[in-house]
Every structure is written in structure tokens, then in C-alpha cells.
Amino acid sequence: DTAVSQTPKYLVTQMGNDKSIKCEQNLGHDTMYWYKQDSKKFLKIMFSYNNKELIINETVPNRFSPKSPDKAHLNLHINSLELGDSAVYFCASSSTSGRETQYFGPGTRLLVL
Amino acid sequence: GEDVEQSLFLSVREGDSSVINCTYTDSSSTYLYWYKQEPGAGLQLLTYIFSNMDMKQDQRLTVLLNKKDKHLSLRIADTQTGDSAIYFCAETLPSSGSARQLTFGSGTQLTVLP
């Protein structure tokens, strides 16, 4: 009965590799988000999709490419991983009807060596 | 977040009240939120307040909003060791299309001492 789930929970990889993080929500929401939390716990929005359409695209390197196959899924693909990409990546979802409160997944801890 | 500021650390004794403060700069904020993050975990929504409200109470939690000073606070009554976590305040900015962007503060690490 998990609301917002992410896989994997931990990801350790070498510099230069390509990796993907998956997110799924079963709340019936129409908007999904990716946030990055750095080592100082600072959280910043990266992307947002509404009904599979890209709505928010903050200043993020082109190596990051989100993909939303349907309203319940938002994946994040990262090419040519760099040391500075090490962070915790959080997925969130909300509904455009009502308060639009965002509910967060458990996070994916990415470590690039 | 340079637009949302919080003090980094707060220590209280178990059973005391905790007050976590937050200031924000965007007067067009519609909702303001408090999220809790326990070690190694995701963000848990604690409570929120709409910008036309001054106060909201939810069990041990009291949120106060001073729109004139752009100041938000979270009071936790009878603080317990399980309340030890990082507390983030966040504001929603005017929507960009049909998505609302959350801007987070830096988080306040609350430590509850026995």
C-alpha cells in the first residue's frame, strides 16, 4: 500500500556510467516531481511532469533526462555520471485538484565513485 | 534555499516544547508546509497552513504564520525522543503551468535530549 515508491533505494556506481531511477505512485495524482538533496541536506527541484508533460525543468545538466511513460510513473535517467551527482534523489507527486500537497518517496541514495 | 531560511540546529529536553522558526521572502506564497525527515528516510508531511490563516493546531503541533513579517513557526508540545529529526519548512510559489514548485529551507536538525 506504498504511496510513492522508488527503486533502487541505494545505487553505487562508477563515474562515467549511465543509470536510471524509477518512481511510481498509486495515489492517483497527475503531477510528479524529482528533487535532489545534497550532502548538506539542501533540497532543490529538478523536474516536474503533469499528465506526462514536462512542466518544470530547472537548470539541470543535459545528462539528466526524465521520462514519464504514464501519469503514475516518472523515471530519471542519468548519463555519464559524475562525482558531483552523488546525492539523494526524491520523487514526489501531487494532484492539481485540491491543495496540491506533495507526497514524497523514500529517496534513492546515489553514490558515484 | 536562499528564499526560505531556517536555523540549522535546535536542542531541547524531552517533555519541553520545541519551536522551529522559518522566514520566507515570497509574499505570493499560497501554502506553507512543514516536512519531517528522519535519518535515512524520506520526507514526511507533518502539516501545512494556507496563507490566509494565522494559526493551525494539529494535536501536538501548532503552526503560526505572520504574513507581515513573512515568518512561520512550528511548535511541538511535549517533545519526545522520536521527534528528533530534520524539519524543513517549504513554500509553494505561483504555479508554473499546472505544477507547483516547492522551495525548501535548509532544514533544522532537532535533537531531543533525555
Boltz contact constraints between the chains, C-beta under 6 A:
constraints:
  - contact:
      token1: [A, 31]
      token2: [B, 99]
      max_distance: 6.0
  - contact:
      token1: [A, 41]
      token2: [B, 107]
      max_distance: 6.0
  - contact:
      token1: [A, 43]
      token2: [B, 104]
      max_distance: 6.0
  - contact:
      token1: [A, 45]
      token2: [B, 101]
      max_distance: 6.0
  - contact:
      token1: [A, 48]
      token2: [B, 99]
      max_distance: 6.0
  - contact:
      token1: [A, 50]
      token2: [B, 98]
      max_distance: 6.0
  - contact:
      token1: [A, 50]
      token2: [B, 99]
      max_distance: 6.0
  - contact:
      token1: [A, 55]
      token2: [B, 97]
      max_distance: 6.0
  - contact:
      token1: [A, 55]
      token2: [B, 99]
      max_distance: 6.0
  - contact:
      token1: [A, 56]
      token2: [B, 96]
      max_distance: 6.0
  - contact:
      token1: [A, 56]
      token2: [B, 99]
      max_distance: 6.0
  - contact:
      token1: [A, 56]
      token2: [B, 101]
      max_distance: 6.0
  - contact:
      token1: [A, 96]
      token2: [B, 98]
      max_distance: 6.0
  - contact:
      token1: [A, 100]
      token2: [B, 100]
      max_distance: 6.0
  - contact:
      token1: [A, 102]
      token2: [B, 102]
      max_distance: 6.0
  - contact:
      token1: [A, 104]
      token2: [B, 42]
      max_distance: 6.0
  - contact:
      token1: [A, 104]
      token2: [B, 43]
      max_distance: 6.0
  - contact:
      token1: [A, 105]
      token2: [B, 42]
      max_distance: 6.0
  - contact:
      token1: [A, 106]
      token2: [B, 42]
      max_distance: 6.0
  - contact:
      token1: [A, 107]
      token2: [B, 42]
      max_distance: 6.0
